[in-house]
């Protein structure tokens, strides 16, 4: 490492005597880099949310300057589509909102985007089928507004943009993973009523 005001090279091997006085300016430069990097990743890198409860805990540990730098968050969701036909009204069940005593604010948040992973047991429904894109695009936006309900508490921006899109159906391994997630949360398929029902406690957790 070379100090700002000298051409002498300073080597750091853990011995205090080897640090030259001229290297003090280098520490100031490192402090400036730290100040810049303190917020840069939050404004430049995508922030993907899988669990809003976990995201909330992570957000509480950030400084306000870091939260101010966040303008967009992306979310992932698993949407169960079994039994859904084109003529059906697409509606997701709204769960109670996540409640916390204090919501950290993202004053500059302008966009929340939701990536929907489609799931049906037989793998017959593909929301990315090019023949029916208008309908499925509309359904993606409906689902996004339901799933992105909690982030609305993070900002006072009334013009917050919420958008959504469908991901690929995925291969058999990915569908098996989705099936595991569905079972983990206690949902079972009702063949008589042809719908998903919540069975608590979840199978295997009794």
N, C-alpha and C positions, 0 to 999 in steps of 0.2 A: 504494500500500500504506500502511496506517496502523499505526503502532507501537502496542504494547499500552498504554503509559503516557502517550500523548500523542495529540492530535488533529491533529498536524502530518502532512502527507502527504509521503512520501519517494519520490522518483523515481530510478530506476536507469537511467542511460544509459551506463554504463561509466566514468564519472568518479568517482574515489574521494571527492572533496570534496563530492559531492552526497549522500552517505550520512550521515544524521544519527545522532548517538550514540544517540538514543532507539530507533533501529531495531534495536538489539542484541536486544531482547526478541522481536522478530519472528523472528529466526533461531532462538531457542529454541522458538518455536511450530512452526516448520518442522521442527525436529528431532523434536518430539513427533508431528507428522503422519507423518514418515518412519518412526518407530518403529511406529506403528499400521498403516501401509500395508505395512510389512515382511512381515507375515504375513496380513493381511486377504484379499488375492486368493487365497491358497492354501486358505483355509477356505470361501470363498464362491463362487469360480468353478469350473466343471467343468474337470477335467484330462483331456484326450483323448490316448490313447497309440496311435500308429500303428506305431512301431518301438520295441521294448523296448530295443534297444541304444542308440538315440538318447535314449530316456527315461532310461536309466541314466546316460548322460553328463550330461544336464541336471540330474538329481537330485543328482549329486555336487557340483554347483556351488551348490546351495542350502544355506542355513544349517540347523542342526538345529532352530531355532525354526520355520523355514518348513516343514521336513519334518514336524514335530510337528503342524502345522495341517492336514495332508492326511488326510482321513478316507475319501475315495472317489476311485477312478480309473476312467475309462471306456476301453475298448479297442475297436479296430475289427479285423475279420477278414474274409477272403474264403474262403468255404466252397464247394468244388466238389461239385456234387450229381448230375453225369451218371450215368445208369444206376441211380439209387437208387429203389427201389420201397417202398411202404408196409410190405411184409412183411419187408424187409431189416433186418438188425441194423445200426444206425447207429454207426459207429466211425471216429474220426479217427486218422490215423497220428501218433503222438507223436514229435516230433523231440527230439534231445538238448537238455537245458536250457541256457540261456545261462549261462556260467560267468565269474565275475569274482573277482579276489582279495579284494575287499572289497565287501560289500553295504551301501549306506546304508540305515538303518532308518526305517520309517514306523510308529512305535509306536502311533499312533492310527488306522491304516487298518482300516476295518471292512467295506468293501464294494468289490468289483470287479465292474463290469458290462461285458458284451461285446456289441457290436452286430455281428451277422453279416450280411454281404452275400452273398446266395445267387447262385451262378453255375452254369448249365449251358449248353452250347453252343447248344441250340435254344430256350432260354427257355421250356420247357414245365413246369418245376417251380416252383411258387409256395408257399413255406412259410407264407405269410400267407393261404392259402385258408381261408375260414371253415369249410369242411366238415370239416377235419381238424386243428383247432387243438390238440387235446389231444396228438396224436402229435408235431406239430412243436414245440410248447412243450417237451415232454420232450427232444426232440433238441437244442433250443437250450441247455438246461441241461447236457447231456452235452458239447456242443462248448465251452461256456464254461469248464467245469472243466479241459478239456485246454488251451485257449488261454491261460487265466489261470494256468498253472502257474508261470511265472517270478515274478509278483508275490508269490507265497507266500513267496519268499525275503526279501521286504522287511519282513516283520512276524513277530512271535512270537505273534500272535493266532491261537489254534487255532480260534476261532469265526468266522473270516473268511467273510463271505457272498459267494458268487460266483453271479451270475445272467447270463442271456443273453436276447436277443430277436432276431428276424429283421427285417431291413430290407426295403423294397420291392425287387422284382426290378429295377426301373429301366427306363429307355428304351433304345433301340438304342445310343445314344452311350455310356451308362454300361456297358452290356454289352460294348461294344467295348473300353472301357478296362479292364474286368476281364479280357477275353481277352488284352490286351496284358500285363497283370501276370502272368497264368498262364504265358504264353510266356516272359516275362522270367526267371522263376525256373526255367525248363527243363522244365515239365510238358507232356507231349503225350498225346493221347487214343489209346488202343489199341483199334481197332475189333474186333479178334479177341477179346481178353480183356475188352472193354468196361469199361475202367478207365483211370484216369490213371496214367501212369508218369513217373518222373523221368529225364530225358535230360540228362546232363552231359558236356561243357559245353553250356550252353543254346544253342539254335539262334541263329545270328548272332553268337555269341561265340567261335567256334572260331579 
